[in-house]
Amino acid sequence: MRTYKTVIIGMGRMGQTRFQAMKRHGGFDIQALCDNLPERLAGYECCTYTDWKECIAHERPEVVVVCTINAVIPDVVCFALASGCHVFSEKPPGRNLADALRMKQSYMATQGQVLKFGFNHRYHNSVIEAKSLIDSGFLGHVVAARGMYGKAANLQREEWRNHLELAGGGILLDQGIHMLDLLRYFVGDFSEVSGITDNLVWKNSEAEDTAFAMLRTLEGKVATLHSSAIQWKHKFDLDIVLTDGYIALNGLLTSTKSYGEERLTYYKKELDPLDGKIGNPTEYTLCFDEDSSWDYEMNEFYDAIHGDGTIINGTVEDAVQVMSLVEQVYKKRANKKEGLQVG
């Protein structure tokens, strides 16, 4: 297997997760790690740095993995691309749409390099099975979807995620972006966006603790989103309505094990009153007990840089489109605060 000289910038929880996935894969020769907190670099055998620009310039890697705070992501991505590196970057793609567009511009100027963003939820087994079921046409075509993704968070705690200058947004950008990405994935591109964000519990926080959004495609397909930092019992639910059936994704396998069992349930439309199944059709459920999403994601990235495939999930365009949706929801709140009419 061809191995690629790799450095990881940012060794918090996600940097450690990517480190382990790359080690399992075997195609990435991790030469150096970088973090501004030296204690995070203890115990590793490779070279360590506290300055990301020095790390990339000195090591001259082929691959750069970016797991920094949101405010730093575009600087590292653009520098790495300009240095001739392939780049894997964590989500969100910066703090705002302007950051995502800046990275897209840098990518468009490269000479065949790969840029992939870590929209990891597309690689969960329940999501993969749901996409396969939809693409088969067995349940007809998608007409609507509704997603709820929530966790318990302390927005008064002193951490970078709770500061808009560093994070760019609150729960919608931090976690809700995953559900927005899945809604795009299953329903399509949205042309109309309306929504609200608010602080229902954490009144003095810079970042919102609640977001609601309604989205509509040019074809008239509709999706809704509820993103919450005040869901005291963690929750992940995604319902997909099709012309001839229904798919429900409930629970998600994560490192915290707090979202419950990951399940996919689907129902075929049954409207014959004689069979007694109107509103209670036959149920088919798949349960998943293993999270291979990190490995699936790294396999796709490796194949793309090796020339055996392309980036299908987490493309630059995915990043720009989902950040556009986030920005449109945030603008609704900004307009309301300024006393303007909200559409």
C-alpha positions as CSV (number, residue, x, y, z in Angstrom):
1,M,0.0,0.0,0.0
2,R,1.3,3.4,-0.9
3,T,1.6,5.5,2.2
4,Y,1.3,9.3,2.4
5,K,3.3,11.5,4.6
6,T,0.8,13.1,7.0
7,V,0.5,15.7,9.7
8,I,-2.5,16.4,11.9
9,I,-3.1,20.0,13.1
10,G,-5.2,20.0,16.3
11,M,-5.0,17.1,18.7
12,G,-8.2,17.5,20.7
13,R,-10.9,14.9,20.6
14,M,-11.4,14.9,16.8
15,G,-7.7,15.0,16.1
16,Q,-7.2,11.9,18.3
17,T,-10.2,10.2,16.5
18,R,-8.7,10.9,13.1
19,F,-5.3,9.8,14.3
20,Q,-6.7,6.4,15.3
21,A,-8.7,6.0,12.1
22,M,-5.6,6.8,10.0
23,K,-3.5,4.3,12.0
24,R,-6.2,1.6,11.4
25,H,-6.2,2.4,7.7
26,G,-2.5,2.0,7.2
27,G,-2.1,4.3,4.2
28,F,-1.1,7.4,6.2
29,D,2.4,7.8,7.6
30,I,1.8,10.3,10.4
31,Q,5.1,12.1,10.8
32,A,4.0,15.0,13.0
33,L,1.3,16.4,15.3
34,C,0.5,20.0,16.1
35,D,-1.5,21.6,18.9
36,N,-1.1,24.9,20.8
37,L,-1.6,23.0,24.0
38,P,1.6,20.9,24.5
39,E,0.0,18.6,27.0
40,R,-2.1,17.2,24.2
41,L,1.0,16.1,22.4
42,A,2.5,14.0,25.2
43,G,3.0,10.3,24.6
44,Y,3.2,10.3,20.8
45,E,6.3,9.0,19.1
46,C,6.2,11.3,16.1
47,C,7.5,14.9,15.9
48,T,5.3,17.5,17.7
49,Y,4.8,21.3,17.1
50,T,2.8,24.1,18.7
51,D,2.8,26.3,15.5
52,W,0.8,24.8,12.6
53,K,2.5,26.9,9.9
54,E,5.9,25.8,11.1
55,C,4.7,22.2,11.2
56,I,3.5,22.2,7.6
57,A,6.5,24.3,6.3
58,H,9.1,22.1,8.0
59,E,7.6,18.7,7.5
60,R,6.5,19.3,3.9
61,P,3.7,16.7,4.1
62,E,1.6,15.2,1.4
63,V,-1.5,15.2,3.5
64,V,-2.7,17.7,6.1
65,V,-5.6,16.9,8.5
66,V,-7.2,19.9,10.1
67,C,-8.9,19.5,13.5
68,T,-8.6,23.0,14.9
69,I,-11.2,25.4,16.2
70,N,-13.5,26.9,13.6
71,A,-11.8,30.3,13.4
72,V,-8.4,28.7,12.4
73,I,-9.7,26.1,9.9
74,P,-9.7,28.3,6.8
75,D,-6.2,29.7,7.4
76,V,-4.8,26.1,7.8
77,V,-6.7,24.7,4.9
78,C,-5.7,27.5,2.5
79,F,-2.1,27.4,3.6
80,A,-1.9,23.6,3.2
81,L,-3.5,23.7,-0.3
82,A,-1.1,26.5,-1.3
83,S,1.8,24.2,-0.1
84,G,0.7,21.5,-2.5
85,C,-1.0,19.2,0.1
86,H,-4.1,17.1,0.0
87,V,-6.4,18.3,2.9
88,F,-8.9,16.6,5.1
89,S,-10.7,19.2,7.3
90,E,-13.2,18.8,10.1
91,K,-16.6,20.4,10.0
92,P,-17.8,23.0,10.1
93,P,-16.0,24.6,7.2
94,G,-15.1,27.7,9.1
95,R,-17.3,30.2,10.9
96,N,-19.4,31.4,8.1
97,L,-20.1,31.2,4.3
98,A,-17.3,33.6,3.6
99,D,-14.8,31.2,5.2
100,A,-16.2,28.3,3.1
101,L,-16.0,30.3,-0.1
102,R,-12.4,31.3,0.7
103,M,-11.4,27.7,1.0
104,K,-13.3,26.9,-2.3
105,Q,-11.3,29.6,-4.1
106,S,-8.0,28.2,-2.8
107,Y,-9.1,24.7,-3.8
108,M,-10.0,25.8,-7.3
109,A,-6.5,27.2,-7.7
110,T,-4.8,23.9,-6.9
111,Q,-3.2,21.4,-9.3
112,G,-5.3,18.3,-8.8
113,Q,-5.2,18.2,-5.0
114,V,-8.0,16.7,-2.9
115,L,-10.0,18.6,-0.3
116,K,-12.5,16.8,1.8
117,F,-14.6,18.0,4.8
118,G,-15.6,15.7,7.6
119,F,-19.4,15.4,7.4
120,N,-19.1,12.1,9.2
121,H,-22.8,11.3,9.7
122,R,-23.2,10.3,6.0
123,Y,-21.0,7.3,6.8
124,H,-23.1,5.9,9.6
125,N,-24.6,2.5,8.7
126,S,-28.2,3.6,9.2
127,V,-27.7,6.6,6.8
128,I,-25.9,4.4,4.2
129,E,-28.8,1.9,4.3
130,A,-31.4,4.6,4.1
131,K,-29.7,6.2,1.0
132,S,-29.6,2.7,-0.6
133,L,-33.2,2.1,0.1
134,I,-34.2,5.5,-1.3
135,D,-32.1,5.1,-4.4
136,S,-33.7,1.7,-5.1
137,G,-37.0,3.3,-5.7
138,F,-38.8,0.7,-3.5
139,L,-40.6,3.3,-1.5
140,G,-41.1,5.9,-4.3
141,H,-39.4,9.2,-4.1
142,V,-38.7,11.6,-1.2
143,V,-41.2,14.4,-0.7
144,A,-40.5,15.6,2.9
145,A,-38.1,15.1,5.8
146,R,-37.9,16.3,9.4
147,G,-34.8,16.1,11.6
148,M,-34.3,16.6,15.3
149,Y,-30.7,16.6,16.7
150,G,-30.1,17.7,20.3
151,K,-27.7,17.4,23.2
152,A,-27.2,18.8,26.6
153,A,-24.7,21.7,26.7
154,N,-23.5,24.2,29.2
155,L,-23.3,27.5,27.2
156,Q,-21.8,29.3,30.2
157,R,-18.7,27.1,30.4
158,E,-15.5,28.8,29.4
159,E,-14.6,27.2,26.1
160,W,-14.1,28.3,22.6
161,R,-17.4,26.9,21.3
162,N,-19.3,29.4,23.4
163,H,-17.6,32.5,21.9
164,L,-18.9,33.6,18.5
165,E,-15.6,35.2,17.5
166,L,-14.0,31.7,17.6
167,A,-16.9,29.5,16.8
168,G,-19.0,31.6,14.4
169,G,-22.3,30.2,15.8
170,G,-24.0,28.1,18.4
171,I,-25.8,24.8,18.3
172,L,-26.9,25.1,14.7
173,L,-23.4,25.4,13.4
174,D,-21.8,23.1,16.0
175,Q,-24.2,20.1,15.7
176,G,-27.2,21.0,13.7
177,I,-25.0,21.4,10.6
178,H,-24.8,17.5,10.5
179,M,-28.6,17.3,10.2
180,L,-28.7,20.1,7.6
181,D,-26.2,18.1,5.6
182,L,-28.3,15.0,5.9
183,L,-31.4,16.8,4.8
184,R,-29.6,18.1,1.7
185,Y,-28.3,14.5,1.1
186,F,-31.7,13.0,1.2
187,V,-34.0,15.7,-0.1
188,G,-31.9,17.9,-2.4
189,D,-30.7,21.5,-2.7
190,F,-33.0,24.0,-0.9
191,S,-34.0,27.2,-2.6
192,E,-36.1,28.7,0.3
193,V,-34.9,28.9,3.9
194,S,-36.7,30.3,6.9
195,G,-35.9,29.8,10.6
196,I,-35.3,31.1,14.0
197,T,-32.6,30.8,16.6
198,D,-32.9,31.8,20.2
199,N,-31.6,31.4,23.7
200,L,-34.5,29.7,25.6
201,V,-32.5,28.6,28.6
202,W,-29.0,30.1,28.3
203,K,-30.2,33.7,28.2
204,N,-26.8,35.3,28.5
205,S,-24.9,33.2,26.1
206,E,-23.3,34.6,22.9
207,A,-24.3,31.5,21.0
208,E,-27.9,30.2,20.5
209,D,-29.1,27.2,22.4
210,T,-32.1,26.5,20.0
211,A,-32.6,26.6,16.2
212,F,-35.6,25.8,14.0
213,A,-35.5,25.8,10.2
214,M,-37.9,25.1,7.4
215,L,-36.5,24.4,4.0
216,R,-38.0,23.9,0.5
217,T,-36.6,22.8,-2.8
218,L,-37.5,24.2,-6.2
219,E,-39.5,21.0,-6.8
220,G,-41.6,21.7,-3.7
221,K,-40.0,19.1,-1.4
222,V,-40.0,20.3,2.3
223,A,-37.7,19.6,5.2
224,T,-37.7,20.9,8.8
225,L,-34.9,20.9,11.4
226,H,-34.8,21.3,15.2
227,S,-31.3,21.7,16.6
228,S,-31.0,22.0,20.4
229,A,-28.4,22.5,23.1
230,I,-31.1,22.1,25.7
231,Q,-32.1,18.5,24.9
232,W,-31.2,17.2,28.3
233,K,-31.6,13.6,27.1
234,H,-29.6,13.4,23.9
235,K,-31.7,12.7,20.8
236,F,-31.2,12.0,17.1
237,D,-34.3,11.4,14.9
238,L,-34.7,11.7,11.2
239,D,-38.0,10.9,9.4
240,I,-38.1,10.7,5.6
241,V,-41.5,10.7,3.9
242,L,-41.7,9.1,0.4
243,T,-44.6,8.7,-2.0
244,D,-44.9,5.0,-1.2
245,G,-43.5,4.6,2.2
246,Y,-41.6,6.1,5.2
247,I,-38.1,5.8,6.7
248,A,-37.3,6.6,10.3
249,L,-33.7,6.9,11.6
250,N,-33.5,6.8,15.4
251,G,-30.5,6.9,17.6
252,L,-26.9,7.2,16.6
253,L,-23.8,5.3,17.6
254,T,-21.2,7.8,19.0
255,S,-18.3,7.7,21.4
256,T,-20.6,9.0,24.2
257,K,-23.1,6.2,23.7
258,S,-25.8,8.7,24.8
259,Y,-28.0,8.8,21.7
260,G,-29.3,5.3,22.0
261,E,-29.3,2.3,19.7
262,E,-28.8,3.2,16.0
263,R,-31.9,1.9,14.1
264,L,-33.5,2.2,10.7
265,T,-37.2,1.4,10.4
266,Y,-39.1,1.5,7.1
267,Y,-42.7,1.0,6.2
268,K,-44.4,0.4,2.9
269,K,-47.6,2.4,2.2
270,E,-50.6,0.2,2.9
271,L,-54.0,1.8,2.3
272,D,-56.4,-1.2,1.9
273,P,-58.9,-0.9,4.7
274,L,-59.6,-4.6,4.5
275,D,-56.1,-5.6,5.8
276,G,-56.5,-3.3,8.8
277,K,-53.1,-1.7,8.3
278,I,-54.0,1.9,7.5
279,G,-51.8,3.9,9.8
280,N,-50.2,0.7,11.1
281,P,-48.3,-0.9,8.2
282,T,-45.8,-3.8,8.5
283,E,-42.6,-2.6,10.1
284,Y,-39.1,-3.6,9.1
285,T,-36.3,-2.6,11.4
286,L,-32.5,-2.8,11.1
287,C,-30.3,-2.3,14.2
288,F,-26.6,-1.5,14.1
289,D,-24.2,-2.2,16.9
290,E,-20.9,-1.0,15.3
291,D,-19.7,2.5,14.2
292,S,-17.5,2.1,11.2
293,S,-18.1,5.7,10.0
294,W,-14.6,7.0,10.7
295,D,-13.0,4.2,8.7
296,Y,-15.4,4.5,5.8
297,E,-14.7,8.2,5.7
298,M,-10.9,7.7,5.7
299,N,-11.2,5.0,3.0
300,E,-12.9,7.4,0.6
301,F,-10.3,10.1,1.3
302,Y,-7.4,7.7,0.7
303,D,-8.9,6.4,-2.5
304,A,-9.3,9.9,-3.8
305,I,-5.8,11.0,-3.2
306,H,-4.5,7.6,-4.5
307,G,-6.4,8.1,-7.7
308,D,-8.8,5.2,-7.2
309,G,-11.9,7.2,-6.6
310,T,-13.3,10.7,-6.0
311,I,-14.7,12.6,-3.1
312,I,-18.5,11.8,-3.0
313,N,-19.3,13.0,0.5
314,G,-17.9,16.2,2.1
315,T,-17.0,17.9,-1.1
316,V,-16.2,21.6,-1.3
317,E,-19.6,22.2,-2.8
318,D,-21.3,20.3,0.1
319,A,-19.4,22.7,2.4
320,V,-20.5,25.8,0.6
321,Q,-24.1,24.8,0.3
322,V,-24.6,23.8,3.9
323,M,-22.9,27.0,5.2
324,S,-25.2,29.0,2.9
325,L,-28.2,27.3,4.7
326,V,-26.7,28.1,8.1
327,E,-26.0,31.7,7.2
328,Q,-29.6,32.2,5.9
329,V,-31.0,31.0,9.2
330,Y,-28.7,33.2,11.2
331,K,-29.6,36.2,9.0
332,K,-33.3,35.8,10.0
333,R,-32.2,36.3,13.6
334,A,-30.0,39.3,12.8
335,N,-32.8,41.0,10.9
336,K,-35.3,40.4,13.7
337,K,-32.9,41.9,16.2
338,E,-32.5,45.0,14.0
339,G,-36.3,45.4,13.9
340,L,-36.6,44.4,10.2
341,Q,-39.4,42.4,8.8
342,V,-38.6,38.7,8.7
343,G,-39.7,36.7,5.7
